[in-house]
């Protein structure tokens, strides 16, 4: 039977230590969200009800809710209440962004991780992708054939192709990780290259053959060919980025 906030916060109350009350309330709410006791979209009891359950003051509950709202687990809606809004992609983005900033991660490091994700996704996609999904990947590949795109539009086309490439894996963790990696990959590539729209077009179009080879191998359900095709695409992609670094804008 599915749980509801009323059953999650029962009449037994909450046992807490004497120190760090707001942190303990936040930790317990976070655990309830991660475990699925509090599902996405669930409305929390009022702060007064939560204060009674946890045996703390209303300001303490407010502090805990603010902390969880800052990490996108909860959202307080004026006049409506507080809701569970946990988004896995938001959580992954925050964690990865913190690492990127703290460690001054460069483009090569992002590509190292991205390549692993793309290779694994294609490997899984050979057996997991539906025919419709293979067609969607083929359509995304065809998006590079239009030569009138701006640099922003080419970046969007590349993001779509890479997104679909990972989605065919049907692996939710790879998909969540890829959302951040794709954005960072493209942003760092553009910053590193400082290239014009014309050069972006040349870069994007130069890899059409490699992208098509990946799709064809997946469509044939040929694991060996798909593994080889994605490695070739990724290797060529790095070569093209390096060759165009610093191209005039």
C-alpha positions in Angstrom: 0.0 0.0 0.0 1.4 3.4 -1.0 2.4 5.7 1.9 1.0 9.2 2.4 2.4 12.1 4.5 -0.1 11.4 7.2 1.2 7.8 7.6 4.8 8.9 7.3 4.4 11.4 10.1 2.5 9.2 12.5 1.5 9.8 16.1 4.6 8.2 17.7 6.7 11.3 17.1 10.4 11.5 16.4 13.3 10.7 18.7 16.2 13.1 18.3 19.4 13.9 20.0 19.8 17.1 22.0 22.0 19.0 19.5 21.6 20.1 15.9 17.9 19.9 15.9 17.4 21.6 12.4 20.1 19.3 10.9 18.4 16.2 12.4 15.0 17.2 11.0 16.5 17.9 7.6 18.4 14.6 7.7 15.2 12.7 8.5 13.1 14.4 5.8 15.9 13.8 3.3 16.0 10.1 4.3 12.2 9.9 3.8 12.5 11.4 0.4 15.4 9.3 -0.8 13.7 6.1 0.5 10.4 6.9 -1.3 8.4 7.3 1.8 7.8 10.9 0.7 7.1 10.7 -3.1 7.7 13.4 -5.6 4.7 15.8 -5.5 3.7 14.9 -2.0 2.6 17.9 0.2 4.2 18.0 3.6 2.2 18.6 6.8 2.2 22.2 8.0 5.3 23.4 9.8 3.3 23.4 13.1 2.4 19.8 12.6 6.0 18.9 11.7 7.3 20.8 14.7 5.0 18.7 16.9 6.1 15.5 15.3 9.8 16.3 15.6 9.5 17.9 19.1 11.1 21.1 17.9 10.0 24.7 17.4 8.4 25.9 14.2 11.5 28.1 13.3 13.6 24.9 13.5 11.4 23.2 11.0 11.5 26.3 8.8 15.3 26.2 8.9 15.3 22.5 7.9 12.9 23.1 5.0 15.0 26.0 3.8 18.1 23.8 3.7 16.3 21.1 1.7 14.7 23.7 -0.6 18.2 25.0 -1.4 19.2 21.5 -2.6 15.9 21.3 -4.7 14.4 18.5 -2.6 11.5 20.6 -1.4 9.7 23.7 -2.6 7.7 26.0 -0.4 4.8 27.5 -2.4 3.3 30.6 -0.9 -0.3 30.0 0.3 -0.2 26.3 -0.7 2.4 24.5 1.4 5.7 22.7 1.0 6.0 20.0 -1.6 8.6 17.3 -2.5 10.2 18.3 -5.8 13.2 16.0 -5.8 14.8 15.9 -9.3 17.6 13.4 -9.7 19.1 15.5 -12.5 19.2 18.6 -10.2 21.0 16.6 -7.5 23.5 15.2 -9.9 24.1 18.7 -11.5 24.8 20.2 -8.1 27.2 17.4 -7.1 29.1 17.5 -10.4 29.2 21.3 -10.6 30.7 21.4 -7.1 33.4 19.0 -8.1 34.1 20.8 -11.4 34.5 24.1 -9.5 36.4 22.9 -6.5 38.9 20.8 -8.6 39.0 23.2 -11.6 38.1 20.4 -13.9 39.1 21.0 -17.5 37.6 19.9 -20.9 39.8 16.8 -21.2 38.6 15.5 -17.8 35.0 16.1 -18.7 35.5 14.3 -22.0 37.2 11.4 -20.2 34.1 10.8 -18.1 31.7 11.6 -20.9 33.3 9.1 -23.2 32.7 6.3 -20.6 29.1 7.3 -20.4 28.6 7.3 -24.2 30.4 4.0 -24.7 28.4 2.3 -22.0 25.1 3.8 -23.2 25.6 2.6 -26.8 26.7 -0.8 -25.6 23.4 -1.1 -23.7 21.4 0.5 -26.4 22.2 -2.2 -29.0 19.9 -4.6 -27.1 17.6 -2.2 -25.2 16.7 0.5 -27.8 13.4 0.1 -29.5 13.1 0.6 -33.3 11.4 3.9 -32.6 14.3 5.0 -30.4 16.7 4.0 -33.1 14.8 6.1 -35.6 14.8 9.0 -33.1 18.6 8.7 -32.9 18.7 8.7 -36.7 16.6 11.8 -36.8 18.9 13.5 -34.4 21.8 12.6 -36.6 20.1 14.1 -39.6 19.8 17.4 -37.8 23.4 18.1 -38.6 22.8 18.2 -42.3 21.2 21.7 -42.2 24.1 24.1 -43.0 22.3 27.4 -42.0 22.5 26.9 -38.3 24.1 29.4 -35.9 26.7 28.2 -33.4 23.9 28.1 -30.7 21.7 26.0 -33.0 24.5 23.6 -33.8 25.2 23.2 -30.1 21.5 22.4 -29.5 21.6 19.8 -32.3 24.7 18.2 -30.7 23.0 18.2 -27.3 20.0 16.5 -28.8 22.1 13.8 -30.5 24.1 13.0 -27.3 21.0 13.0 -25.2 19.2 10.5 -27.4 22.4 8.5 -27.6 22.4 8.0 -23.8 18.6 7.6 -23.5 18.7 4.4 -25.6 20.6 2.8 -22.8 17.4 2.8 -20.6 19.8 3.3 -17.6 18.5 6.0 -15.4 21.8 6.7 -13.7 23.6 7.2 -17.1 20.8 9.5 -18.2 21.0 11.6 -15.0 24.8 11.9 -15.3 24.7 12.7 -19.0 22.5 15.8 -18.6 25.2 17.6 -16.7 28.1 16.1 -18.8 26.5 17.1 -22.1 26.0 20.7 -21.1 29.5 21.0 -19.6 31.1 19.2 -22.5 29.5 21.6 -25.0 30.1 24.7 -22.9 33.8 23.9 -22.3 34.3 23.0 -26.0 32.9 26.3 -27.1 35.0 28.2 -24.5 38.1 26.4 -25.4 37.7 26.8 -29.1 36.3 30.3 -29.2 35.0 29.5 -32.7 32.7 31.2 -35.1 29.4 29.9 -36.4 31.1 28.9 -39.7 33.7 26.9 -37.8 31.1 25.4 -35.6 29.3 24.2 -38.7 32.5 22.7 -40.1 33.2 20.9 -36.8 29.7 19.6 -36.5 29.4 18.4 -40.1 32.9 16.8 -40.2 31.6 14.1 -37.8 28.5 13.2 -39.7 29.9 9.9 -41.0 31.0 8.8 -37.6 27.6 9.6 -36.1 25.8 7.8 -38.8 28.0 4.7 -38.3 26.9 4.6 -34.7 23.3 4.7 -35.6 23.6 2.0 -38.3 25.4 -0.4 -36.0 22.8 0.0 -33.3 20.0 -0.4 -35.9 21.7 -3.7 -37.0 22.0 -4.8 -33.3 25.7 -5.4 -34.0 27.5 -5.0 -30.7 31.0 -5.2 -32.0 30.3 -2.7 -34.7 28.6 -0.3 -32.3 31.4 -0.5 -29.8 33.9 0.3 -32.6 31.8 3.1 -34.1 31.2 5.0 -30.8 35.0 4.8 -30.0 35.8 6.1 -33.4 33.3 8.9 -33.1 34.6 10.0 -29.7 38.2 9.8 -30.8 37.5 11.9 -33.9 35.5 14.3 -31.8 38.5 15.0 -29.6 40.8 15.4 -32.6 38.4 18.0 -34.2 38.1 20.0 -30.9 41.9 20.1 -30.5 42.4 21.1 -34.1 39.9 24.0 -33.8 41.0 25.4 -30.4 41.5 29.1 -30.6 40.0 29.4 -34.1 39.1 33.0 -34.8 35.6 34.1 -34.1 
